Amino acid sequence: MSIHLYASLVPEALIVSMLSPEEFGAYYAVGTMKKAHGQAMFVEVDPAFRSDRFRIDDAVRRCVPHANGEPKRSVYVSIYRVAEHLPIAALGPLYLTTHDGRVAELQKRTPPAEDNASLHLYQEICPVNPLVASTRGPVPFFRFMMDSSTTLFALPALYFADLKLGELAADPERGDGNELPYSNMDHLRQCLVDIRTKPISTKMVDRNHPVVFPYRTVRTGFYFGRGQDLAFYPMPSREDLLGKYYNWWRSAQM
């Protein structure tokens, strides 16, 4: 049986498993008696990746089939400070799993050069998880968060999702936000107004926001960065969601 290396995003962890990505997603989301079911996100990591930070070889040696021949589902390598020690080059596909275990595979791409939206909303996923409003597009936002010369709380790595704002991106005061599933919309509108009218480019909307969010709220996709390196996992087009990803997308709406 093949050995896979997965970086879980919610919660942050590095895991060795004998399950394929589809099998691991179903196991990780639907769970066992030890874990309640729920949405999951994880990235497949190059199985050749090794680091003095992680005892990967020890985990691989422990990842053996059970006595009855069933594959070993998971051996945890680390549950702390994983993202900051994973090179972006070692990251493979991103897998988004619904609450009932259906898995969608997103391929890594080069981030788009420009973004014309005036206001943005980002869900930081790991190693921190605030909900953040910003006037900066995804790439400039990432660079800002990495730059210790411009911010007092520069991060060693950041994985985040670019979320939809709908009409609020152009008109946070009067734009229609009825289709947006965010809580405390009045507060969100005020944060967007503040970054548009005050000499600040970023404002925290919720300092400890739940990382689990409806996949339908993702605008462009997911951005995973460390140091100077940044990868982009684009959200499938509507045509693909209604075709190639139909079963997954239908499950994601429930």
C-alpha positions in Angstrom: 0.0 0.0 0.0 1.2 3.5 -0.8 2.1 5.9 1.9 0.8 9.5 1.7 1.7 12.6 3.5 -1.1 15.1 4.3 -1.1 18.6 5.8 -4.4 19.1 7.5 -5.5 22.7 7.7 -8.4 22.3 10.1 -7.0 21.5 12.6 -3.4 22.2 11.6 -1.5 18.9 11.5 0.9 16.8 9.5 -0.3 13.2 9.0 1.0 10.0 7.4 -1.7 7.7 6.0 -2.2 4.7 3.8 -5.5 6.1 2.5 -5.8 7.8 -0.9 -6.9 11.4 -0.9 -10.5 10.5 -1.6 -10.5 7.8 1.2 -8.6 10.1 3.6 -11.1 12.9 3.0 -14.1 10.7 3.7 -12.4 9.3 6.8 -11.3 12.8 8.1 -14.6 14.5 7.5 -17.1 11.7 8.4 -14.9 10.6 11.2 -14.9 7.6 13.6 -16.1 7.2 17.1 -13.2 9.5 18.1 -14.2 12.5 16.0 -17.4 14.2 15.2 -18.0 14.7 11.4 -17.5 18.0 9.7 -15.9 19.9 6.8 -12.2 19.2 6.2 -9.4 20.8 4.1 -6.0 19.2 3.5 -3.1 19.3 1.1 -1.1 16.4 -0.2 2.6 16.9 0.6 5.4 15.5 -1.6 6.1 12.1 0.1 9.8 12.6 -0.4 9.7 15.8 1.8 11.9 15.6 4.9 12.8 18.1 7.5 14.6 18.0 10.8 11.5 19.7 12.2 9.3 16.6 11.6 9.9 12.9 12.5 8.4 11.8 9.2 10.5 8.6 8.9 9.4 7.5 12.3 5.8 8.0 11.4 6.2 6.1 8.1 7.7 3.1 10.0 4.6 3.1 12.2 2.2 3.4 9.3 1.6 -0.3 8.7 -1.6 -2.3 8.0 -3.7 -3.5 10.9 -3.6 -7.2 11.8 -6.8 -7.7 9.7 -5.2 -6.2 6.6 -7.0 -2.9 6.8 -4.8 0.2 5.9 -3.5 2.4 8.6 -5.7 5.6 8.4 -3.5 8.1 10.2 -0.2 8.5 12.1 0.2 12.1 13.3 3.7 13.6 12.7 2.9 17.0 14.2 0.0 19.0 15.5 1.7 22.3 15.9 3.4 25.0 13.7 3.2 22.9 10.5 2.5 25.5 7.9 5.6 27.6 8.8 7.9 24.6 8.2 6.4 23.3 5.0 8.1 24.6 1.8 5.4 25.7 -0.8 7.3 23.7 -3.4 6.5 20.5 -1.4 2.7 21.2 -1.5 0.6 19.2 -4.0 -3.2 19.4 -4.6 -5.6 20.9 -2.1 -8.6 18.8 -1.2 -11.8 20.3 0.0 -14.1 17.8 1.8 -17.8 18.3 2.5 -19.5 17.3 5.8 -20.5 13.9 4.3 -17.0 13.1 2.9 -17.2 14.1 -0.7 -13.8 15.4 -2.0 -12.9 18.0 -4.6 -9.3 18.3 -5.8 -7.8 21.7 -6.6 -4.5 22.0 -8.4 -1.8 24.5 -7.5 -1.3 27.4 -9.8 0.7 30.6 -10.0 -1.2 33.5 -8.3 -2.9 35.9 -10.6 -1.0 39.2 -11.1 -3.9 41.6 -10.5 -7.2 41.9 -8.8 -9.6 44.7 -9.6 -11.9 44.4 -6.6 -11.8 47.5 -4.4 -12.5 45.8 -1.1 -11.7 42.2 0.0 -12.5 39.8 2.8 -10.0 37.1 3.8 -10.5 34.1 6.0 -7.1 33.3 7.4 -6.9 29.5 7.9 -3.5 28.8 9.5 -1.3 29.4 11.5 -3.8 32.0 12.7 -7.5 32.3 11.9 -9.0 35.8 12.0 -11.5 37.1 9.5 -9.9 40.2 7.9 -11.1 43.0 5.6 -8.6 44.7 3.4 -8.1 47.1 0.5 -5.2 45.0 -0.7 -5.7 42.2 -3.3 -4.7 38.7 -2.3 -1.0 38.9 -3.4 -0.3 42.4 -1.9 -2.2 41.3 1.3 0.1 38.2 1.6 3.2 40.3 1.0 2.0 42.8 3.7 1.5 40.1 6.2 5.0 38.7 5.6 6.8 42.1 5.8 8.2 42.9 9.3 9.1 46.4 8.1 5.4 47.3 7.5 3.6 45.3 10.2 4.6 44.5 13.8 3.0 41.1 13.6 4.6 39.6 10.5 3.9 35.9 10.1 6.3 33.1 9.0 3.5 31.6 6.8 -0.1 32.2 5.9 -2.8 30.1 4.3 -6.0 32.0 3.6 -9.2 32.0 1.5 -10.4 34.9 -0.6 -14.1 35.3 0.2 -17.0 36.9 -1.6 -18.3 40.3 -0.7 -20.8 40.8 -3.6 -22.1 44.3 -3.8 -20.3 45.2 -0.6 -17.0 45.2 -2.4 -18.0 48.4 -4.3 -20.5 49.9 -1.9 -20.2 48.6 1.7 -22.9 51.0 3.1 -25.7 50.4 0.6 -24.7 47.3 -1.3 -27.0 44.3 -1.1 -25.6 41.7 1.3 -28.7 39.5 1.7 -27.1 36.5 0.0 -23.9 36.6 2.1 -24.0 34.1 5.0 -21.8 36.1 7.3 -22.8 36.9 10.9 -23.0 40.5 12.2 -23.3 42.2 8.8 -23.5 45.7 10.3 -20.1 45.2 11.8 -18.7 43.8 8.5 -20.1 46.9 6.7 -18.5 49.2 9.2 -15.1 47.5 8.9 -15.2 47.9 5.1 -16.2 51.5 5.4 -13.3 52.1 7.8 -10.6 50.7 5.5 -12.0 52.6 2.6 -12.2 56.0 4.4 -9.4 55.8 6.9 -5.6 55.6 6.4 -5.5 51.9 7.0 -5.5 49.0 4.5 -6.5 46.1 6.7 -8.9 45.6 9.6 -9.7 42.6 11.7 -13.4 41.7 11.4 -13.3 38.8 13.9 -10.1 37.9 15.7 -11.1 34.3 16.3 -13.4 33.4 13.5 -14.4 29.7 12.9 -12.3 28.4 10.0 -15.1 26.3 8.7 -17.1 28.3 6.2 -19.4 27.6 3.2 -17.4 26.8 0.1 -19.8 28.8 -1.9 -18.4 32.0 -0.2 -15.0 31.5 -1.8 -14.4 34.1 -4.5 -11.1 33.4 -6.4 -9.7 30.6 -4.4 -7.1 29.7 -1.7 -3.6 31.2 -1.2 -0.9 29.3 0.6 2.3 31.2 1.3 5.6 31.0 3.3 8.3 33.6 3.2 8.5 34.9 -0.4 6.7 31.9 -1.9 3.0 31.9 -2.7 0.8 29.3 -4.3 -2.8 29.7 -5.6 -5.5 27.1 -5.6 -8.3 28.5 -7.8 -11.9 27.7 -7.0 -13.5 25.8 -9.9 -15.6 27.8 -12.4 -19.3 27.6 -12.2 -19.4 25.5 -15.3 -17.1 22.9 -13.6 -19.0 23.1 -10.4 -22.2 22.1 -12.3 -20.3 19.5 -14.3 -17.1 17.9 -13.2 -17.7 18.7 -9.5 -21.5 18.3 -9.5 -21.8 15.7 -6.7 -19.3 17.5 -4.5 -20.9 20.9 -5.2 -24.4 19.6 -4.4 -23.2 18.2 -1.1 -21.4 21.5 -0.3 -24.7 23.3 -0.5 -26.4 21.2 2.2 
